[in-house]
Amino acid sequence: MRFIFSIIVILWLSVSPVFSQSNAREQGLVTSDPYWRQALGGAVLSLPSVQAQSAVVALDGGNIRAYSTAGTPMWNYSARGRISPYVTRSREGTSYFSRVNGIFIAVNRAGRELWRRQLDGPLCARVITGWDGRLFVPTDKKMYCYTASGNLLWTRTFDESFLINPVLDRSGGIICAFNNNEIYRIDPYGSAHIWMLSNTPAILISLTQNSTQNAAQSPSQQRVVVLYTDGAIEELGVSEDWYTAAHSDDRITAMPRLPARPLAATGRGSSIAVTMSDGKTVLLSIDERKILWSGDSHMSELINRRGRPEPEVEMLFDERGIYVLNKNGATGFSHEGRRLWFTFIPDAASVPAFGNDGVLYSGGRDWILYAYKIEDRVLPVRNALYGPIAEGSYGMGRPRPPEPLEIPLNEYETKRKLEEIEKEINAGRMSANEPEWTSFLLHISAGDRPIQFRIAAIGLLGKIGSQETIPWLINIFNRDNEPFIKVAAINAIGEIGVDPNGTAIQTFSHSIIQGVKDDLVLTAIASATGALCRFSGPPLSETGIRILNMIAAGNQPPMARRQAGRELASLR
């Protein structure tokens, strides 16, 4: 009898973990071991940044480390000083961050420093990348706008510090809030529309007027929604002439009140997902003005145990679902409100990041980066050579129909206009003039003006640095027979520094294969190819190195060979 009882006990012990795991799976609990782990050599300062098939983490010792999504160490960059806890990666994988003394640094996806600039202080929030690669860089009471290659476009100074960090809106500008309860909506060129609120806002959300995703809309077609600490919600109206108004008198529409204080929110289409201080996540329909569903995140159980929430929360809202992330764990919901899974993370030093590949990346207090495979679903993203394609365009790639007298008729006026633009570009004062001046330069660069004016206009387009002008410059290079114009177009592409679609590098490769022999043109191609390779790294640099090797071959002109050799040496 005792023998039979022992057999029953053994069978029960062997089966019960299966029942427990099965029951946990039905509840959506993920308890898997790490997919991989890597020692960091320091404490993580902020959530990992996942982009370009790699994860980047900032450490308290002043290092930035990168790992492939498979866990392979890729590079380790030392800033040689303490850094602020904000790292942003652009679509091509460039990392932007600052030291605490205000030195702003750009490091490419291969760990090579590209450039650095001195700000008035350290970053106070993440850098925001615009649709054409421009960078919105916030410090305590100032916003800088740089090109991807580090040219300053404009600066705006504020009277107060940021209360709510800047976020990219649906027209390619940014929205933010300040300690005096003013909300700013700043367009890509530094012009602002301002609302003065009577209460203190907690979260800002930018939505589109319809449910179409990835559709760029004008500022007047945007919707700005404010969530307050007491759960109140308001939608701020935007007039057609929003960018000319100093302060807004537009309508403010009240929405249903949330049942608890909002901690984080994210929007998609005309819906907003919100995680609240009680651990619940809700989905709001702004059009229907009601809460569609409510569900418990992993935070709910922890709040029931501890009685207080972890205040730092991040959220994602994409085609797969809605995700809630904080130091204690993560939760995934379907769009319909079904809880897909949840997991707890022990001893995390920062909020984890959830990648498009379904992997959760978490930096631990034990100085180890953990990766957990949570989902098999992969987010479908329209990719160029580097990263997701921008949601919209600023319209910089084509000239506008000129207004009467906008394009000077004589050489004296043209020369004076070009000098004025150059002076303001060099001073970092493009601001609201940028669309008009870019259109003017596009007209001059491709027109029948004297060659010196065309070369000057093309060079200034390079300094303005919009990726959207690259196809225009490639077209000039392909169609114009004048070598000096070709050289100017090539140099401008090198000045812009980025080629996320790989179109410029492929154009250069094709021209070499077709047998271009002009020494000046080949030298310019070598120089621009080196610049693009240094900025982007692989895989673009693989094609670029082949181009440089072809130019460095013995049958090419001497000046071009020497330049190609210098560029190859700089890439080693």
C-alpha positions as CSV (number, residue, x, y, z in Angstrom):
1,M,0.0,0.0,0.0
2,R,2.8,2.4,0.9
3,F,4.5,1.5,-2.4
4,I,1.3,2.4,-4.4
5,F,1.0,5.7,-2.4
6,S,4.6,6.6,-3.3
7,I,4.0,6.0,-7.0
8,I,0.9,8.3,-6.8
9,V,2.9,11.0,-5.2
10,I,5.7,10.8,-7.7
11,L,3.2,10.9,-10.6
12,W,1.5,13.9,-9.1
13,L,4.7,15.8,-8.6
14,S,5.7,15.1,-12.2
15,V,2.4,16.2,-13.6
16,S,1.6,19.2,-11.5
17,P,4.2,21.6,-13.1
18,V,2.6,20.8,-16.5
19,F,-0.8,21.7,-15.2
20,S,0.7,24.9,-13.6
21,Q,2.4,25.9,-16.8
22,S,-0.7,25.1,-18.9
23,N,-2.8,27.2,-16.6
24,A,-0.3,30.0,-16.7
25,R,-0.3,29.9,-20.5
26,E,-4.1,30.2,-20.5
27,Q,-3.8,33.3,-18.4
28,G,-1.1,34.7,-20.8
29,L,1.8,34.5,-18.3
30,V,5.2,34.3,-19.9
31,T,7.9,32.7,-17.7
32,S,10.4,31.6,-20.3
33,D,14.2,31.8,-19.7
34,P,16.1,34.6,-21.5
35,Y,16.6,34.1,-25.2
36,W,20.1,35.4,-24.6
37,R,22.0,37.5,-22.1
38,Q,25.1,39.6,-22.3
39,A,27.2,41.3,-19.6
40,L,27.2,45.1,-19.9
41,G,30.0,46.2,-17.6
42,G,27.8,49.0,-16.1
43,A,24.3,50.0,-15.0
44,V,21.8,50.8,-17.7
45,L,20.6,54.4,-17.7
46,S,17.5,54.2,-19.9
47,L,15.4,51.8,-21.9
48,P,17.3,50.0,-24.7
49,S,16.9,51.5,-28.2
50,V,16.0,48.8,-30.7
51,Q,16.5,49.6,-34.4
52,A,18.4,48.4,-37.5
53,Q,18.6,44.8,-36.3
54,S,20.4,45.8,-33.1
55,A,19.8,47.0,-29.6
56,V,21.7,49.9,-28.0
57,V,22.0,50.7,-24.3
58,A,23.5,53.7,-22.5
59,L,25.5,52.9,-19.4
60,D,26.3,55.0,-16.3
61,G,30.0,54.8,-17.0
62,G,29.6,56.9,-20.2
63,N,29.6,54.0,-22.6
64,I,27.1,53.1,-25.4
65,R,27.0,49.4,-26.2
66,A,25.4,47.7,-29.2
67,Y,24.3,44.1,-29.6
68,S,22.7,42.3,-32.6
69,T,19.2,41.0,-32.1
70,A,20.8,37.6,-31.8
71,G,22.9,38.7,-28.8
72,T,26.3,39.2,-30.5
73,P,28.3,42.2,-29.2
74,M,28.7,44.7,-32.0
75,W,30.5,47.7,-30.6
76,N,31.3,49.7,-27.5
77,Y,31.6,53.5,-27.7
78,S,33.1,55.5,-24.9
79,A,32.0,59.2,-24.5
80,R,34.8,59.8,-22.1
81,G,32.5,61.4,-19.6
82,R,29.1,60.9,-18.0
83,I,26.1,60.9,-20.3
84,S,22.5,61.9,-19.9
85,P,20.0,59.0,-19.9
86,Y,18.6,59.6,-23.4
87,V,19.6,57.8,-26.5
88,T,17.7,58.1,-29.8
89,R,18.4,56.1,-32.9
90,S,17.5,57.3,-36.4
91,R,16.0,55.0,-39.1
92,E,19.5,54.3,-40.4
93,G,20.7,53.3,-36.9
94,T,22.7,56.4,-35.9
95,S,22.7,57.0,-32.2
96,Y,22.3,60.5,-30.8
97,F,23.0,61.4,-27.1
98,S,24.8,64.0,-25.0
99,R,27.3,64.2,-22.2
100,V,26.2,65.9,-19.0
101,N,28.3,68.9,-20.0
102,G,26.2,69.5,-23.1
103,I,28.3,67.9,-25.8
104,F,25.9,66.4,-28.3
105,I,27.3,63.3,-30.1
106,A,26.3,61.3,-33.2
107,V,27.6,57.7,-33.5
108,N,26.9,55.6,-36.6
109,R,25.5,52.0,-36.5
110,A,29.1,50.7,-36.6
111,G,30.1,52.6,-33.4
112,R,32.1,55.3,-35.2
113,E,31.7,58.9,-34.0
114,L,30.4,61.1,-36.8
115,W,30.3,64.5,-35.2
116,R,29.7,66.5,-32.0
117,R,28.2,69.8,-31.2
118,Q,28.2,72.0,-28.0
119,L,24.7,72.6,-26.6
120,D,23.8,75.0,-23.8
121,G,23.3,72.0,-21.5
122,P,22.6,68.3,-21.6
123,L,19.6,66.7,-23.2
124,C,16.5,66.9,-21.0
125,A,14.6,64.3,-23.2
126,R,15.1,62.1,-26.2
127,V,16.0,63.6,-29.5
128,I,13.2,63.4,-32.0
129,T,14.0,62.5,-35.6
130,G,12.0,64.2,-38.4
131,W,10.8,62.7,-41.6
132,D,13.8,63.9,-43.7
133,G,16.4,63.1,-41.0
134,R,16.4,66.4,-39.2
135,L,16.9,66.3,-35.4
136,F,14.8,68.1,-32.8
137,V,17.2,68.4,-29.9
138,P,15.7,69.5,-26.5
139,T,17.7,71.0,-23.6
140,D,16.2,72.6,-20.4
141,K,14.7,75.7,-22.0
142,K,15.8,75.4,-25.7
143,M,15.1,73.4,-28.8
144,Y,17.8,73.0,-31.5
145,C,17.1,71.7,-35.0
146,Y,20.1,70.0,-36.7
147,T,20.5,68.2,-40.0
148,A,21.6,64.6,-39.8
149,S,25.1,65.7,-40.7
150,G,25.2,68.2,-37.8
151,N,24.4,71.6,-39.5
152,L,22.2,73.8,-37.3
153,L,19.0,74.9,-39.0
154,W,17.3,76.9,-36.2
155,T,17.1,77.4,-32.4
156,R,14.1,78.3,-30.3
157,T,14.4,79.5,-26.6
158,F,11.5,79.2,-24.1
159,D,10.7,80.9,-20.9
160,E,10.0,77.7,-19.0
161,S,11.4,74.2,-18.7
162,F,9.7,71.2,-20.4
163,L,6.9,69.7,-18.4
164,I,6.0,67.1,-21.1
165,N,8.8,65.9,-23.4
166,P,8.6,66.6,-27.1
167,V,7.0,64.0,-29.4
168,L,6.7,63.9,-33.1
169,D,3.2,64.8,-34.4
170,R,1.4,63.6,-37.4
171,S,2.5,66.5,-39.6
172,G,6.2,66.0,-39.0
173,G,6.6,68.7,-36.3
174,I,6.6,68.3,-32.6
175,I,4.3,68.9,-29.7
176,C,5.4,69.6,-26.1
177,A,4.3,71.2,-22.8
178,F,6.0,73.6,-20.4
179,N,5.8,74.2,-16.6
180,N,3.5,77.3,-17.1
181,N,0.8,75.0,-18.7
182,E,1.5,76.2,-22.2
183,I,1.4,73.6,-25.0
184,Y,3.5,74.3,-28.1
185,R,3.1,72.8,-31.5
186,I,6.2,73.5,-33.4
187,D,6.4,72.9,-37.1
188,P,9.6,71.5,-38.8
189,Y,10.9,75.1,-39.3
190,G,10.5,76.4,-35.8
191,S,7.1,78.3,-36.1
192,A,4.8,77.6,-33.1
193,H,1.2,77.5,-32.3
194,I,0.5,77.8,-28.5
195,W,-2.4,76.9,-26.3
196,M,-2.7,78.1,-22.7
197,L,-4.4,75.6,-20.4
198,S,-6.0,76.2,-17.1
199,N,-4.9,72.9,-15.6
200,T,-1.6,71.0,-15.6
201,P,-1.4,68.5,-18.5
202,A,0.0,65.0,-17.9
203,I,0.2,63.5,-21.5
204,L,0.0,64.8,-25.0
205,I,-1.1,62.7,-28.0
206,S,-1.2,63.6,-31.7
207,L,-3.7,61.8,-33.9
208,T,-4.8,62.0,-37.5
209,Q,-8.3,63.1,-38.7
210,N,-9.0,59.6,-40.1
211,S,-8.0,56.0,-39.5
212,T,-5.4,55.9,-42.3
213,Q,-1.9,55.2,-40.9
214,N,1.3,56.5,-42.3
215,A,-0.5,59.2,-44.1
216,A,1.1,62.6,-43.7
217,Q,-1.4,65.4,-43.1
218,S,-1.3,69.1,-42.8
219,P,-1.2,70.7,-39.3
220,S,-4.9,71.7,-39.6
221,Q,-5.8,68.0,-40.2
222,Q,-4.1,67.0,-36.9
223,R,-5.8,66.3,-33.6
224,V,-4.0,67.1,-30.3
225,V,-5.5,65.4,-27.2
226,V,-4.5,66.4,-23.7
227,L,-4.8,64.0,-20.7
228,Y,-4.7,65.6,-17.3
229,T,-3.6,64.1,-13.9
230,D,-7.2,64.0,-12.6
231,G,-8.3,61.8,-15.6
232,A,-9.9,64.6,-17.6
233,I,-9.4,64.6,-21.4
234,E,-9.6,67.4,-23.9
235,E,-9.2,67.7,-27.6
236,L,-7.5,70.9,-28.8
237,G,-8.8,72.3,-32.1
238,V,-6.4,73.6,-34.7
239,S,-7.3,76.3,-37.2
240,E,-6.1,76.5,-40.8
241,D,-3.7,79.4,-39.9
242,W,-2.4,77.7,-36.8
243,Y,1.3,78.6,-37.6
244,T,0.6,82.3,-37.8
245,A,-1.1,82.6,-34.4
246,A,0.8,83.5,-31.3
247,H,-1.8,82.0,-28.9
248,S,-4.7,79.8,-29.8
249,D,-8.4,80.7,-29.5
250,D,-9.4,77.4,-31.0
251,R,-12.1,75.3,-29.5
252,I,-11.3,72.9,-26.7
253,T,-13.6,69.8,-26.6
254,A,-14.1,67.8,-23.4
255,M,-13.9,64.0,-23.5
256,P,-15.0,61.3,-21.1
257,R,-13.0,61.3,-17.8
258,L,-10.6,58.4,-17.1
259,P,-11.4,56.5,-13.9
260,A,-7.8,56.9,-12.6
261,R,-4.6,59.0,-13.2
262,P,-3.0,58.3,-16.5
263,L,0.7,57.2,-16.5
264,A,1.3,56.7,-20.2
265,A,-0.6,56.8,-23.4
266,T,-0.2,56.2,-27.1
267,G,-2.4,56.8,-30.2
268,R,-3.1,55.2,-33.5
269,G,-5.7,56.4,-36.0
270,S,-8.4,58.0,-33.9
271,S,-7.9,55.8,-30.8
272,I,-5.8,56.3,-27.7
273,A,-4.5,53.5,-25.4
274,V,-3.9,54.6,-21.8
275,T,-2.3,52.9,-18.8
276,M,-3.5,54.3,-15.5
277,S,-2.3,54.4,-11.9
278,D,-4.5,51.4,-11.0
279,G,-2.6,49.2,-13.5
280,K,-5.5,49.0,-15.9
281,T,-5.2,49.7,-19.6
282,V,-8.1,51.3,-21.5
283,L,-8.7,52.0,-25.2
284,L,-10.5,55.3,-26.0
285,S,-12.3,56.1,-29.2
286,I,-11.9,59.9,-29.8
287,D,-14.5,59.8,-32.6
288,E,-17.1,57.9,-30.5
289,R,-16.0,59.7,-27.3
290,K,-16.1,56.6,-25.1
291,I,-14.0,53.9,-23.6
292,L,-14.1,50.8,-25.8
293,W,-12.5,48.3,-23.4
294,S,-10.6,48.0,-20.1
295,G,-8.1,45.3,-19.1
296,D,-5.7,44.5,-16.3
297,S,-2.0,44.8,-17.2
298,H,0.8,43.1,-15.2
299,M,0.9,46.2,-13.1
300,S,-2.5,45.5,-11.6
301,E,-1.3,42.5,-9.6
302,L,1.8,44.3,-8.4
303,I,-0.3,47.3,-7.3
304,N,-2.6,45.0,-5.4
305,R,0.5,43.6,-3.6
306,R,2.4,46.9,-3.0
307,G,-0.3,49.5,-3.1
308,R,1.5,51.9,-5.4
309,P,2.4,51.9,-9.1
310,E,5.7,52.2,-10.8
311,P,5.4,55.7,-12.3
312,E,7.7,55.2,-15.3
313,V,5.7,53.5,-18.1
314,E,6.1,53.2,-21.8
315,M,3.5,52.1,-24.4
316,L,3.4,50.8,-28.0
317,F,0.4,50.7,-30.3
318,D,1.0,49.1,-33.6
319,E,-0.5,46.6,-36.0
320,R,0.2,43.7,-33.6
321,G,-1.5,45.2,-30.6
322,I,-1.0,47.4,-27.6
323,Y,1.9,46.9,-25.2
324,V,2.5,48.2,-21.7
325,L,6.1,48.2,-20.4
326,N,7.6,49.2,-17.1
327,K,10.5,48.1,-14.8
328,N,8.4,45.4,-13.3
329,G,7.3,43.7,-16.5
330,A,5.3,43.9,-19.7
331,T,1.8,43.1,-21.0
332,G,0.5,42.7,-24.6
333,F,-3.2,43.3,-25.6
334,S,-5.0,42.7,-28.8
335,H,-6.7,45.6,-30.5
336,E,-10.0,44.2,-29.2
337,G,-8.8,44.2,-25.6
338,R,-7.9,40.5,-25.1
339,R,-4.8,40.1,-22.9
340,L,-2.4,38.2,-25.1
341,W,0.4,37.7,-22.4
342,F,2.1,39.3,-19.5
343,T,5.4,38.8,-17.8
344,F,7.3,40.0,-14.7
345,I,10.9,41.2,-14.9
346,P,13.0,40.9,-11.7
347,D,15.5,43.6,-10.8
348,A,15.3,45.6,-14.0
349,A,17.3,48.9,-14.0
350,S,15.1,50.6,-16.6
351,V,12.0,50.2,-18.6
352,P,12.5,47.4,-21.2
353,A,12.1,47.8,-25.0
354,F,9.9,45.6,-27.2
355,G,11.3,45.1,-30.6
356,N,9.5,44.6,-34.0
357,D,10.8,41.0,-33.8
358,G,8.8,40.1,-30.7
359,V,11.8,40.2,-28.4
360,L,11.7,42.1,-25.0
361,Y,15.1,43.7,-24.1
362,S,15.7,44.5,-20.4
363,G,18.8,45.9,-18.7
364,G,19.1,44.4,-15.2
365,R,20.5,45.8,-12.0
366,D,23.1,43.0,-12.2
367,W,24.6,44.8,-15.3
368,I,23.3,42.2,-17.7
369,L,21.2,42.8,-20.8
370,Y,18.5,40.2,-21.1
371,A,16.5,39.3,-24.2
372,Y,13.2,37.4,-23.9
373,K,11.4,36.0,-26.9
374,I,7.8,36.8,-26.2
375,E,6.0,36.7,-29.5
376,D,6.6,34.9,-32.8
377,R,4.8,37.6,-34.7
378,V,7.0,40.2,-36.5
379,L,5.7,43.7,-37.1
380,P,5.3,44.2,-40.8
381,V,7.2,47.5,-41.6
382,R,7.8,49.1,-44.9
383,N,11.6,49.2,-44.9
384,A,14.1,51.1,-47.0
385,L,17.8,50.0,-47.0
386,Y,17.9,51.4,-43.5
387,G,14.9,51.2,-41.2
388,P,11.2,52.0,-41.7
389,I,10.2,54.5,-44.4
390,A,9.2,57.9,-43.0
391,E,5.5,58.4,-42.5
392,G,5.4,61.5,-44.6
393,S,7.3,64.2,-46.5
394,Y,8.0,67.9,-46.0
395,G,7.8,68.5,-49.7
396,M,11.4,69.6,-49.9
397,G,12.3,67.4,-53.0
398,R,10.3,69.5,-55.5
399,P,10.2,73.2,-56.1
400,R,6.9,75.0,-55.6
401,P,5.4,77.0,-58.4
402,P,7.1,80.3,-57.9
403,E,5.1,83.3,-56.8
404,P,5.3,86.5,-58.9
405,L,8.7,88.2,-58.3
406,E,9.8,85.3,-56.0
407,I,12.6,84.2,-58.5
408,P,14.9,87.1,-59.3
409,L,15.1,88.0,-62.9
410,N,18.6,89.4,-63.1
411,E,22.0,88.2,-62.0
412,Y,22.5,90.9,-59.4
413,E,19.3,90.0,-57.6
414,T,20.1,86.3,-57.9
415,K,23.6,86.8,-56.4
416,R,22.3,88.9,-53.6
417,K,19.6,86.3,-52.7
418,L,22.1,83.4,-52.7
419,E,24.4,85.4,-50.4
420,E,21.5,86.1,-48.0
421,I,20.6,82.5,-47.9
422,E,24.2,81.4,-47.3
423,K,24.7,83.9,-44.5
424,E,21.5,82.7,-42.7
425,I,22.4,79.0,-43.2
426,N,25.9,79.5,-41.8
427,A,24.4,81.3,-38.8
428,G,21.8,78.5,-38.2
429,R,18.9,80.8,-38.8
430,M,16.9,79.0,-41.5
431,S,13.7,78.9,-39.5
432,A,10.4,79.7,-41.3
433,N,12.3,80.7,-44.5
434,E,13.4,77.1,-45.2
435,P,10.6,76.0,-47.5
436,E,10.7,79.1,-49.6
437,W,14.5,79.2,-49.8
438,T,14.8,75.5,-50.6
439,S,12.3,75.9,-53.4
440,F,14.3,78.9,-54.7
441,L,17.5,76.9,-54.6
442,L,15.8,74.0,-56.5
443,H,14.7,76.4,-59.2
444,I,18.2,77.9,-59.6
445,S,20.0,74.6,-59.4
446,A,18.2,73.1,-62.4
447,G,17.5,76.3,-64.4
448,D,19.3,78.1,-67.2
449,R,21.2,80.4,-64.8
450,P,24.9,81.0,-65.0
451,I,26.9,78.0,-63.9
452,Q,28.3,79.8,-60.8
453,F,24.8,80.4,-59.5
454,R,23.8,76.8,-60.1
455,I,26.8,75.5,-58.3
456,A,26.2,77.8,-55.4
457,A,22.5,76.8,-55.2
458,I,23.4,73.1,-55.2
459,G,26.0,73.6,-52.5
460,L,23.4,75.3,-50.3
461,L,21.0,72.5,-50.7
462,G,23.7,70.2,-49.3
463,K,24.0,72.4,-46.2
464,I,20.2,72.5,-45.7
465,G,20.6,68.7,-45.5
466,S,17.2,67.4,-46.3
467,Q,17.2,63.7,-47.5
468,E,14.2,64.6,-49.6
469,T,16.5,66.6,-52.0
470,I,18.7,63.6,-52.8
471,P,16.6,62.4,-55.8
472,W,16.7,65.9,-57.2
473,L,20.5,66.0,-56.9
474,I,20.8,62.5,-58.4
475,N,18.7,63.7,-61.4
476,I,21.0,66.7,-61.9
477,F,24.1,64.4,-61.8
478,N,22.6,62.0,-64.3
479,R,21.2,64.5,-66.8
480,D,23.7,67.4,-66.7
481,N,26.7,67.2,-69.0
482,E,28.7,69.9,-67.3
483,P,31.4,68.2,-65.0
484,F,31.4,71.1,-62.5
485,I,27.6,70.7,-62.0
486,K,28.0,67.0,-61.6
487,V,30.7,67.6,-59.0
488,A,28.5,70.1,-57.1
489,A,25.6,67.6,-57.0
490,I,27.9,64.8,-55.8
491,N,29.4,67.0,-53.1
492,A,25.9,68.1,-51.9
493,I,24.9,64.5,-51.5
494,G,28.1,63.9,-49.5
495,E,27.3,67.0,-47.4
496,I,23.8,65.7,-46.6
497,G,25.6,62.6,-45.4
498,V,22.8,60.0,-45.4
499,D,21.4,57.8,-48.1
500,P,18.7,55.6,-46.4
501,N,17.3,54.2,-49.6
502,G,20.8,53.5,-51.1
503,T,19.8,55.4,-54.3
504,A,22.9,57.7,-54.4
505,I,25.4,54.9,-53.7
506,Q,23.8,52.8,-56.5
507,T,24.0,55.8,-58.9
508,F,27.7,56.2,-58.1
509,S,28.3,52.5,-58.7
510,H,26.4,52.5,-62.0
511,S,28.4,55.6,-63.2
512,I,31.7,53.8,-62.4
513,I,30.6,50.7,-64.2
514,Q,29.5,52.8,-67.2
515,G,33.1,54.1,-67.5
516,V,33.1,57.7,-66.3
517,K,36.7,58.9,-66.6
518,D,36.6,62.6,-65.6
519,D,39.1,63.1,-62.8
520,L,37.0,65.8,-60.9
521,V,33.9,63.7,-61.1
522,L,35.6,60.5,-59.9
523,T,37.3,62.4,-57.1
524,A,34.0,63.8,-55.9
525,I,32.4,60.4,-56.1
526,A,35.2,59.0,-53.9
527,S,34.8,61.7,-51.4
528,A,31.0,61.5,-51.2
529,T,31.0,57.7,-51.1
530,G,33.4,57.8,-48.1
531,A,31.1,60.3,-46.3
532,L,28.0,58.1,-46.9
533,C,29.9,55.0,-45.8
534,R,31.2,56.7,-42.6
535,F,27.7,57.8,-41.7
536,S,25.7,54.7,-42.4
537,G,28.1,51.8,-42.1
538,P,27.1,48.4,-43.4
539,P,25.4,47.3,-45.6
540,L,25.7,50.5,-47.6
541,S,29.4,50.7,-46.9
542,E,29.9,47.3,-48.5
543,T,28.8,48.7,-51.8
544,G,30.7,51.9,-51.1
545,I,34.0,50.0,-50.5
546,R,33.6,48.3,-53.8
547,I,33.2,51.7,-55.5
548,L,36.3,53.0,-53.7
549,N,38.3,50.0,-54.7
550,M,37.3,50.5,-58.4
551,I,38.3,54.1,-58.3
552,A,41.6,53.2,-56.5
553,A,42.5,50.8,-59.3
554,G,45.5,51.6,-61.4
555,N,43.6,52.5,-64.6
556,Q,41.9,55.5,-63.0
557,P,43.1,59.1,-62.9
558,P,45.7,59.9,-60.3
559,M,43.8,62.5,-58.2
560,A,40.8,60.2,-58.0
561,R,42.9,57.2,-57.0
562,R,44.6,59.2,-54.2
563,Q,41.2,60.3,-52.8
564,A,39.8,56.8,-52.9
565,G,42.8,55.6,-51.0
566,R,42.3,58.2,-48.3
567,E,38.6,57.3,-48.0
568,L,39.4,53.6,-47.8
569,A,41.9,54.3,-45.1
570,S,39.4,56.3,-43.1
571,L,36.9,53.3,-43.1
572,R,39.3,50.8,-41.6
